[in-house]
Amino acid sequence: MVVALVVVIAVSMSGRLQLQLQRQLNLQDRQQALWLALGAEEFSRNLLKRTAVGKDTVNLSQEWAAQGATFPVEQGSISGKITDLQSCFNLNALQKAQEPLQPGGDRDPNRDQEQGENQQQDQQAGNESKDKTPQPNAKGVAPQTPAQLSFQRLLEQSATELSMPAEYLVARLTDWLDADTALQSAGGAEENDYAALEFPYYTANSLMVSKSELRVLLDMTAADYALVAPLVCVIPQQSVLQLNVNTITEQQAALLSGLIPGLSEDDALALIAARPEKGYENLEQFFASSQLSGLQLSDESKTLFSVTSSYFQAELTVQLADSSFKLTSVLKVNDNQVQVVARRFGGQG
């Protein structure tokens, strides 16, 4: 009996010791993977500083845009890629109070009248558009901003299987981002709507830090998220929408057709295919393209585009022994320096 008891105690102690040793090894591997990932982040910063900072344009022919880089390390490897965060739709731009698009694109005159839009596009060259908060119409609904209109077009073209109308999702995103508690439109959702849920929570009422926040929007399903997520991104602390026409790929052609009224997705594909190898030198060259020359774009619509970029994302993966560690870093080019704006360890979105 005594011998049996001693054996049980010994086996128990041995098992706990092995568990503690394995925990210690796991912690050691994770710490090593973290430092390797941070080293890869520093490499990414230096690569951007050398190949993108101070250049007249940012384009896919530059070294930072190379894909599939893998570097061997002891007991594993480091892989990663850098993407331009200005080659996707920044959801935070839906919070931006901008002057609505002027007539001349694909806007419906009846819709413009309903929203209280009575402004006309100024045809004089050199006239500068000024940002201002759209005023509500007689129904208490503010006209949509250029970013909201563009995002709605993008959803209507590329996310046709959404469980809710595209304008509802635009309104709910705007309500999630804005600081007030007033509904953007009939399809919006504010604090009272979320407070009435079985498991209530508040709206953010501030800029997003990750596109994964889409998951907590009212009535957003997993299928909806799968449709929308590939089209969008989030630039932390930045509510401006400015798409780099030199880093858009053919898989992102829907973004161009969404932002440019009257441009079909086929024409957007042709526009990307005809882009010079080193990108457009300036926006004048871009807007002079045959696919765009016949379209009437307002000055404000043109401000949604650029030939350079300030925000990038480095997705870094460390494979060490039998474990994997992922680091996603948002990098900002500022005053000829590359700064880390945000980090996310593991996960998606």
C-alpha beads as a LAMMPS data file, in Angstrom:
LAMMPS data file: protein, C-alpha beads

349 atoms
348 bonds

1 atom types
1 bond types

-500.0 500.0 xlo xhi
-500.0 500.0 ylo yhi
-500.0 500.0 zlo zhi

Masses

1 110.0

Atoms # bond

1 1 1 0.000 0.000 0.000
2 1 1 2.788 2.392 0.936
3 1 1 4.737 1.457 -2.200
4 1 1 1.692 2.069 -4.390
5 1 1 1.129 5.485 -2.786
6 1 1 4.778 6.452 -3.351
7 1 1 4.533 5.382 -7.004
8 1 1 1.389 7.495 -7.531
9 1 1 3.053 10.545 -5.959
10 1 1 6.214 10.047 -8.034
11 1 1 4.256 9.725 -11.281
12 1 1 2.242 12.849 -10.429
13 1 1 5.395 14.853 -9.647
14 1 1 7.062 13.638 -12.840
15 1 1 4.048 14.648 -14.939
16 1 1 3.898 18.122 -13.405
17 1 1 7.639 18.569 -13.918
18 1 1 7.343 17.664 -17.591
19 1 1 4.428 20.078 -17.970
20 1 1 6.411 22.896 -16.354
21 1 1 9.396 22.187 -18.596
22 1 1 7.182 22.257 -21.697
23 1 1 5.600 25.542 -20.599
24 1 1 9.040 27.040 -20.116
25 1 1 10.143 25.870 -23.559
26 1 1 6.978 27.319 -25.124
27 1 1 7.564 30.677 -23.422
28 1 1 11.173 30.656 -24.561
29 1 1 10.182 29.868 -28.163
30 1 1 7.520 32.579 -28.130
31 1 1 9.947 35.166 -26.790
32 1 1 12.512 34.200 -29.415
33 1 1 9.868 34.370 -32.165
34 1 1 8.787 37.813 -30.929
35 1 1 12.311 39.200 -31.185
36 1 1 12.775 37.654 -34.619
37 1 1 9.497 39.246 -35.770
38 1 1 10.533 42.639 -34.398
39 1 1 13.814 42.255 -36.257
40 1 1 11.868 41.565 -39.452
41 1 1 9.771 44.662 -38.748
42 1 1 12.945 46.743 -38.500
43 1 1 14.121 45.232 -41.788
44 1 1 10.791 46.268 -43.370
45 1 1 11.176 49.818 -42.061
46 1 1 14.666 50.081 -43.514
47 1 1 13.504 48.604 -46.829
48 1 1 10.728 51.197 -47.123
49 1 1 13.071 53.985 -46.132
50 1 1 15.540 52.932 -48.817
51 1 1 13.113 52.250 -51.676
52 1 1 9.967 54.360 -51.096
53 1 1 10.801 57.351 -48.903
54 1 1 11.581 60.536 -50.788
55 1 1 10.468 59.160 -54.161
56 1 1 8.183 61.112 -56.483
57 1 1 5.919 58.074 -56.815
58 1 1 5.266 54.827 -54.963
59 1 1 4.678 51.903 -57.322
60 1 1 4.824 48.125 -57.578
61 1 1 8.164 48.094 -59.432
62 1 1 9.959 49.186 -56.267
63 1 1 11.808 46.680 -54.107
64 1 1 9.423 46.933 -51.133
65 1 1 6.620 45.441 -53.267
66 1 1 8.436 42.134 -53.893
67 1 1 6.333 39.197 -52.691
68 1 1 7.219 35.837 -51.189
69 1 1 10.415 36.766 -49.344
70 1 1 11.576 34.035 -46.929
71 1 1 14.719 34.095 -44.785
72 1 1 16.096 31.029 -42.970
73 1 1 16.939 31.282 -39.268
74 1 1 18.096 28.711 -36.743
75 1 1 15.344 26.093 -36.276
76 1 1 12.959 27.911 -38.595
77 1 1 12.313 30.743 -41.032
78 1 1 10.924 34.276 -41.347
79 1 1 8.555 35.194 -44.177
80 1 1 6.681 38.366 -44.885
81 1 1 5.268 40.880 -47.315
82 1 1 4.658 44.613 -47.410
83 1 1 1.420 45.977 -48.846
84 1 1 0.272 49.512 -49.523
85 1 1 -2.609 50.483 -47.230
86 1 1 -3.583 53.130 -49.776
87 1 1 -4.498 50.461 -52.310
88 1 1 -7.674 49.519 -50.433
89 1 1 -10.709 51.339 -49.040
90 1 1 -9.932 52.920 -45.656
91 1 1 -13.087 52.416 -43.572
92 1 1 -12.173 55.333 -41.313
93 1 1 -12.811 57.657 -44.264
94 1 1 -16.536 57.104 -43.722
95 1 1 -16.275 59.349 -40.667
96 1 1 -14.757 62.206 -42.618
97 1 1 -17.051 65.191 -43.067
98 1 1 -16.550 66.146 -46.701
99 1 1 -18.446 68.220 -49.184
100 1 1 -20.739 65.921 -51.209
101 1 1 -19.883 65.051 -54.807
102 1 1 -20.896 67.629 -57.375
103 1 1 -23.260 66.721 -60.210
104 1 1 -21.513 65.395 -63.308
105 1 1 -20.827 61.804 -62.277
106 1 1 -23.420 59.042 -62.085
107 1 1 -25.510 60.722 -59.404
108 1 1 -29.278 60.506 -59.827
109 1 1 -30.750 64.056 -60.041
110 1 1 -33.863 62.909 -58.146
111 1 1 -31.666 61.545 -55.364
112 1 1 -29.675 64.777 -55.303
113 1 1 -32.886 66.763 -54.938
114 1 1 -34.120 64.458 -52.187
115 1 1 -30.865 64.895 -50.271
116 1 1 -31.040 68.649 -50.632
117 1 1 -28.122 69.013 -53.017
118 1 1 -28.359 72.178 -55.029
119 1 1 -24.691 72.786 -55.670
120 1 1 -23.252 72.812 -59.173
121 1 1 -19.748 71.882 -60.252
122 1 1 -17.596 74.925 -60.808
123 1 1 -16.150 74.624 -64.308
124 1 1 -13.453 77.241 -63.781
125 1 1 -9.931 75.807 -63.790
126 1 1 -8.020 76.117 -60.560
127 1 1 -11.064 76.333 -58.331
128 1 1 -10.180 74.637 -55.036
129 1 1 -12.779 72.512 -53.254
130 1 1 -13.190 73.081 -49.514
131 1 1 -14.122 70.466 -46.926
132 1 1 -17.229 71.237 -44.956
133 1 1 -19.772 69.276 -43.006
134 1 1 -22.816 68.343 -45.123
135 1 1 -25.986 69.951 -43.806
136 1 1 -29.110 67.811 -43.233
137 1 1 -31.976 68.210 -45.655
138 1 1 -35.614 68.728 -44.734
139 1 1 -35.886 65.065 -43.725
140 1 1 -32.961 65.388 -41.332
141 1 1 -30.658 63.246 -43.493
142 1 1 -27.214 64.563 -44.383
143 1 1 -26.099 64.128 -48.011
144 1 1 -23.617 61.316 -48.512
145 1 1 -19.955 62.233 -48.656
146 1 1 -17.779 61.178 -51.622
147 1 1 -16.320 58.367 -49.503
148 1 1 -19.790 57.089 -48.544
149 1 1 -21.020 57.204 -52.138
150 1 1 -17.900 55.412 -53.357
151 1 1 -18.161 52.698 -50.709
152 1 1 -21.831 52.116 -51.497
153 1 1 -21.022 51.728 -55.205
154 1 1 -18.191 49.345 -54.313
155 1 1 -20.523 47.172 -52.220
156 1 1 -23.256 47.187 -54.871
157 1 1 -20.763 46.010 -57.496
158 1 1 -18.610 43.563 -55.522
159 1 1 -20.668 42.389 -52.530
160 1 1 -24.016 41.658 -54.111
161 1 1 -24.809 38.819 -51.678
162 1 1 -24.813 40.982 -48.541
163 1 1 -27.601 40.173 -46.102
164 1 1 -28.483 43.878 -45.883
165 1 1 -28.731 46.690 -48.455
166 1 1 -25.386 48.348 -49.197
167 1 1 -26.669 51.737 -48.025
168 1 1 -27.565 50.202 -44.631
169 1 1 -24.022 48.940 -44.133
170 1 1 -22.618 52.345 -45.100
171 1 1 -24.954 54.047 -42.622
172 1 1 -24.120 51.614 -39.797
173 1 1 -20.408 52.038 -40.354
174 1 1 -20.805 55.809 -40.299
175 1 1 -22.814 55.627 -37.065
176 1 1 -20.167 53.336 -35.562
177 1 1 -17.460 55.898 -36.360
178 1 1 -19.112 59.249 -35.697
179 1 1 -19.121 60.873 -32.276
180 1 1 -22.848 61.631 -32.083
181 1 1 -25.829 59.422 -31.272
182 1 1 -27.980 60.508 -34.224
183 1 1 -28.777 57.961 -36.923
184 1 1 -27.061 58.551 -40.257
185 1 1 -30.176 57.334 -42.083
186 1 1 -33.080 54.919 -41.695
187 1 1 -30.716 51.963 -42.061
188 1 1 -28.234 53.172 -39.454
189 1 1 -27.664 51.858 -35.928
190 1 1 -26.619 53.800 -32.845
191 1 1 -26.072 53.077 -29.147
192 1 1 -29.731 52.364 -28.389
193 1 1 -29.822 49.630 -31.037
194 1 1 -26.752 47.891 -29.621
195 1 1 -27.915 48.384 -26.022
196 1 1 -31.117 46.480 -26.839
197 1 1 -29.229 43.323 -27.869
198 1 1 -29.185 40.199 -25.690
199 1 1 -25.522 40.911 -24.982
200 1 1 -25.406 44.719 -25.186
201 1 1 -22.389 46.885 -25.955
202 1 1 -21.642 50.435 -27.058
203 1 1 -20.689 51.824 -30.444
204 1 1 -17.059 52.922 -30.746
205 1 1 -17.893 56.533 -31.701
206 1 1 -14.285 56.876 -32.856
207 1 1 -11.980 55.708 -35.625
208 1 1 -11.441 51.994 -36.116
209 1 1 -8.123 50.334 -35.327
210 1 1 -8.829 47.097 -37.227
211 1 1 -11.239 45.995 -39.915
212 1 1 -12.183 43.097 -37.623
213 1 1 -14.474 45.625 -35.888
214 1 1 -16.820 44.992 -38.805
215 1 1 -17.784 41.758 -37.075
216 1 1 -19.605 43.583 -34.268
217 1 1 -21.768 45.790 -36.487
218 1 1 -25.500 45.238 -36.094
219 1 1 -26.712 42.242 -38.180
220 1 1 -23.255 41.641 -39.686
221 1 1 -22.923 37.924 -40.452
222 1 1 -19.815 35.821 -41.008
223 1 1 -20.731 35.588 -44.700
224 1 1 -21.069 39.390 -44.906
225 1 1 -17.649 39.842 -43.319
226 1 1 -16.087 37.395 -45.781
227 1 1 -17.511 39.463 -48.656
228 1 1 -16.453 42.879 -47.374
229 1 1 -13.100 42.202 -45.681
230 1 1 -11.042 41.683 -48.882
231 1 1 -12.203 45.065 -50.211
232 1 1 -11.303 47.190 -47.208
233 1 1 -8.620 48.068 -44.711
234 1 1 -8.217 50.371 -41.729
235 1 1 -5.524 53.010 -41.378
236 1 1 -5.333 53.823 -37.652
237 1 1 -5.798 57.496 -36.747
238 1 1 -6.396 58.425 -40.396
239 1 1 -9.812 59.377 -41.782
240 1 1 -8.727 60.414 -45.278
241 1 1 -9.473 58.310 -48.351
242 1 1 -6.750 58.567 -50.976
243 1 1 -6.113 55.651 -53.310
244 1 1 -2.683 55.163 -54.886
245 1 1 -3.363 54.417 -58.561
246 1 1 0.147 52.954 -58.919
247 1 1 -0.322 50.121 -56.411
248 1 1 -3.832 48.925 -57.286
249 1 1 -3.723 45.385 -58.681
250 1 1 -6.070 43.740 -61.158
251 1 1 -7.689 41.871 -58.257
252 1 1 -8.653 45.285 -56.843
253 1 1 -10.160 46.702 -60.029
254 1 1 -13.541 47.011 -58.304
255 1 1 -12.054 49.730 -56.095
256 1 1 -11.395 51.949 -59.097
257 1 1 -14.846 51.397 -60.574
258 1 1 -16.364 52.119 -57.165
259 1 1 -14.507 55.387 -56.723
260 1 1 -14.914 56.609 -60.307
261 1 1 -18.566 57.085 -61.354
262 1 1 -19.209 55.707 -64.819
263 1 1 -16.125 53.469 -64.938
264 1 1 -16.981 49.797 -65.445
265 1 1 -14.946 47.044 -63.826
266 1 1 -13.775 45.895 -67.274
267 1 1 -12.511 49.398 -68.032
268 1 1 -10.834 49.489 -64.621
269 1 1 -9.049 46.223 -65.455
270 1 1 -7.919 47.663 -68.786
271 1 1 -6.742 50.819 -67.035
272 1 1 -4.597 48.816 -64.612
273 1 1 -3.232 46.600 -67.394
274 1 1 -2.219 49.672 -69.425
275 1 1 -0.436 51.317 -66.485
276 1 1 3.275 52.017 -67.107
277 1 1 5.666 49.548 -65.467
278 1 1 6.865 52.203 -63.026
279 1 1 3.415 53.653 -62.555
280 1 1 1.970 57.017 -63.466
281 1 1 4.295 59.956 -62.912
282 1 1 1.412 62.205 -61.875
283 1 1 -2.373 62.280 -61.677
284 1 1 -2.654 64.267 -64.903
285 1 1 -1.181 61.302 -66.767
286 1 1 -3.617 58.973 -65.002
287 1 1 -6.724 61.040 -65.769
288 1 1 -5.588 61.394 -69.398
289 1 1 -5.918 57.611 -69.863
290 1 1 -8.291 56.576 -72.637
291 1 1 -10.602 54.830 -70.147
292 1 1 -11.049 58.077 -68.174
293 1 1 -10.814 60.776 -70.814
294 1 1 -14.536 60.642 -71.575
295 1 1 -15.660 60.837 -67.941
296 1 1 -16.552 64.075 -66.196
297 1 1 -14.947 63.964 -62.748
298 1 1 -15.341 66.753 -60.210
299 1 1 -12.255 68.279 -58.638
300 1 1 -13.282 66.731 -55.342
301 1 1 -13.523 63.257 -56.859
302 1 1 -9.993 63.655 -58.165
303 1 1 -8.698 64.322 -54.647
304 1 1 -9.499 60.688 -53.785
305 1 1 -6.460 59.574 -55.803
306 1 1 -2.695 59.847 -55.528
307 1 1 0.513 58.479 -57.078
308 1 1 2.290 58.109 -53.755
309 1 1 1.598 56.517 -50.364
310 1 1 2.306 57.193 -46.701
311 1 1 0.888 54.063 -45.036
312 1 1 2.039 50.469 -45.428
313 1 1 1.397 47.152 -43.716
314 1 1 4.050 44.528 -43.002
315 1 1 2.709 41.003 -42.439
316 1 1 5.468 38.919 -40.846
317 1 1 5.397 35.229 -39.919
318 1 1 8.033 33.396 -37.883
319 1 1 8.128 29.596 -38.095
320 1 1 10.150 28.264 -35.171
321 1 1 10.377 24.524 -34.521
322 1 1 6.723 23.374 -34.426
323 1 1 5.201 26.781 -33.659
324 1 1 4.175 29.805 -35.697
325 1 1 4.150 33.473 -34.669
326 1 1 2.543 36.304 -36.645
327 1 1 3.135 40.052 -36.372
328 1 1 1.264 42.646 -38.427
329 1 1 2.667 46.183 -38.301
330 1 1 1.240 49.401 -39.742
331 1 1 4.056 51.657 -40.916
332 1 1 3.832 55.372 -41.701
333 1 1 6.210 57.433 -43.817
334 1 1 6.639 60.770 -42.080
335 1 1 9.355 63.405 -42.609
336 1 1 11.595 60.942 -44.460
337 1 1 11.289 58.483 -41.583
338 1 1 9.266 55.278 -41.268
339 1 1 7.367 55.008 -37.990
340 1 1 5.437 52.107 -36.473
341 1 1 1.831 53.247 -35.990
342 1 1 0.311 49.995 -34.724
343 1 1 1.152 46.347 -34.078
344 1 1 -1.055 43.275 -33.904
345 1 1 0.169 39.909 -32.679
346 1 1 -1.511 36.901 -34.285
347 1 1 -5.120 36.911 -35.423
348 1 1 -6.714 38.297 -38.550
349 1 1 -8.336 41.527 -39.662

Bonds

1 1 1 2
2 1 2 3
3 1 3 4
4 1 4 5
5 1 5 6
6 1 6 7
7 1 7 8
8 1 8 9
9 1 9 10
10 1 10 11
11 1 11 12
12 1 12 13
13 1 13 14
14 1 14 15
15 1 15 16
16 1 16 17
17 1 17 18
18 1 18 19
19 1 19 20
20 1 20 21
21 1 21 22
22 1 22 23
23 1 23 24
24 1 24 25
25 1 25 26
26 1 26 27
27 1 27 28
28 1 28 29
29 1 29 30
30 1 30 31
31 1 31 32
32 1 32 33
33 1 33 34
34 1 34 35
35 1 35 36
36 1 36 37
37 1 37 38
38 1 38 39
39 1 39 40
40 1 40 41
41 1 41 42
42 1 42 43
43 1 43 44
44 1 44 45
45 1 45 46
46 1 46 47
47 1 47 48
48 1 48 49
49 1 49 50
50 1 50 51
51 1 51 52
52 1 52 53
53 1 53 54
54 1 54 55
55 1 55 56
56 1 56 57
57 1 57 58
58 1 58 59
59 1 59 60
60 1 60 61
61 1 61 62
62 1 62 63
63 1 63 64
64 1 64 65
65 1 65 66
66 1 66 67
67 1 67 68
68 1 68 69
69 1 69 70
70 1 70 71
71 1 71 72
72 1 72 73
73 1 73 74
74 1 74 75
75 1 75 76
76 1 76 77
77 1 77 78
78 1 78 79
79 1 79 80
80 1 80 81
81 1 81 82
82 1 82 83
83 1 83 84
84 1 84 85
85 1 85 86
86 1 86 87
87 1 87 88
88 1 88 89
89 1 89 90
90 1 90 91
91 1 91 92
92 1 92 93
93 1 93 94
94 1 94 95
95 1 95 96
96 1 96 97
97 1 97 98
98 1 98 99
99 1 99 100
100 1 100 101
101 1 101 102
102 1 102 103
103 1 103 104
104 1 104 105
105 1 105 106
106 1 106 107
107 1 107 108
108 1 108 109
109 1 109 110
110 1 110 111
111 1 111 112
112 1 112 113
113 1 113 114
114 1 114 115
115 1 115 116
116 1 116 117
117 1 117 118
118 1 118 119
119 1 119 120
120 1 120 121
121 1 121 122
122 1 122 123
123 1 123 124
124 1 124 125
125 1 125 126
126 1 126 127
127 1 127 128
128 1 128 129
129 1 129 130
130 1 130 131
131 1 131 132
132 1 132 133
133 1 133 134
134 1 134 135
135 1 135 136
136 1 136 137
137 1 137 138
138 1 138 139
139 1 139 140
140 1 140 141
141 1 141 142
142 1 142 143
143 1 143 144
144 1 144 145
145 1 145 146
146 1 146 147
147 1 147 148
148 1 148 149
149 1 149 150
150 1 150 151
151 1 151 152
152 1 152 153
153 1 153 154
154 1 154 155
155 1 155 156
156 1 156 157
157 1 157 158
158 1 158 159
159 1 159 160
160 1 160 161
161 1 161 162
162 1 162 163
163 1 163 164
164 1 164 165
165 1 165 166
166 1 166 167
167 1 167 168
168 1 168 169
169 1 169 170
170 1 170 171
171 1 171 172
172 1 172 173
173 1 173 174
174 1 174 175
175 1 175 176
176 1 176 177
177 1 177 178
178 1 178 179
179 1 179 180
180 1 180 181
181 1 181 182
182 1 182 183
183 1 183 184
184 1 184 185
185 1 185 186
186 1 186 187
187 1 187 188
188 1 188 189
189 1 189 190
190 1 190 191
191 1 191 192
192 1 192 193
193 1 193 194
194 1 194 195
195 1 195 196
196 1 196 197
197 1 197 198
198 1 198 199
199 1 199 200
200 1 200 201
201 1 201 202
202 1 202 203
203 1 203 204
204 1 204 205
205 1 205 206
206 1 206 207
207 1 207 208
208 1 208 209
209 1 209 210
210 1 210 211
211 1 211 212
212 1 212 213
213 1 213 214
214 1 214 215
215 1 215 216
216 1 216 217
217 1 217 218
218 1 218 219
219 1 219 220
220 1 220 221
221 1 221 222
222 1 222 223
223 1 223 224
224 1 224 225
225 1 225 226
226 1 226 227
227 1 227 228
228 1 228 229
229 1 229 230
230 1 230 231
231 1 231 232
232 1 232 233
233 1 233 234
234 1 234 235
235 1 235 236
236 1 236 237
237 1 237 238
238 1 238 239
239 1 239 240
240 1 240 241
241 1 241 242
242 1 242 243
243 1 243 244
244 1 244 245
245 1 245 246
246 1 246 247
247 1 247 248
248 1 248 249
249 1 249 250
250 1 250 251
251 1 251 252
252 1 252 253
253 1 253 254
254 1 254 255
255 1 255 256
256 1 256 257
257 1 257 258
258 1 258 259
259 1 259 260
260 1 260 261
261 1 261 262
262 1 262 263
263 1 263 264
264 1 264 265
265 1 265 266
266 1 266 267
267 1 267 268
268 1 268 269
269 1 269 270
270 1 270 271
271 1 271 272
272 1 272 273
273 1 273 274
274 1 274 275
275 1 275 276
276 1 276 277
277 1 277 278
278 1 278 279
279 1 279 280
280 1 280 281
281 1 281 282
282 1 282 283
283 1 283 284
284 1 284 285
285 1 285 286
286 1 286 287
287 1 287 288
288 1 288 289
289 1 289 290
290 1 290 291
291 1 291 292
292 1 292 293
293 1 293 294
294 1 294 295
295 1 295 296
296 1 296 297
297 1 297 298
298 1 298 299
299 1 299 300
300 1 300 301
301 1 301 302
302 1 302 303
303 1 303 304
304 1 304 305
305 1 305 306
306 1 306 307
307 1 307 308
308 1 308 309
309 1 309 310
310 1 310 311
311 1 311 312
312 1 312 313
313 1 313 314
314 1 314 315
315 1 315 316
316 1 316 317
317 1 317 318
318 1 318 319
319 1 319 320
320 1 320 321
321 1 321 322
322 1 322 323
323 1 323 324
324 1 324 325
325 1 325 326
326 1 326 327
327 1 327 328
328 1 328 329
329 1 329 330
330 1 330 331
331 1 331 332
332 1 332 333
333 1 333 334
334 1 334 335
335 1 335 336
336 1 336 337
337 1 337 338
338 1 338 339
339 1 339 340
340 1 340 341
341 1 341 342
342 1 342 343
343 1 343 344
344 1 344 345
345 1 345 346
346 1 346 347
347 1 347 348
348 1 348 349
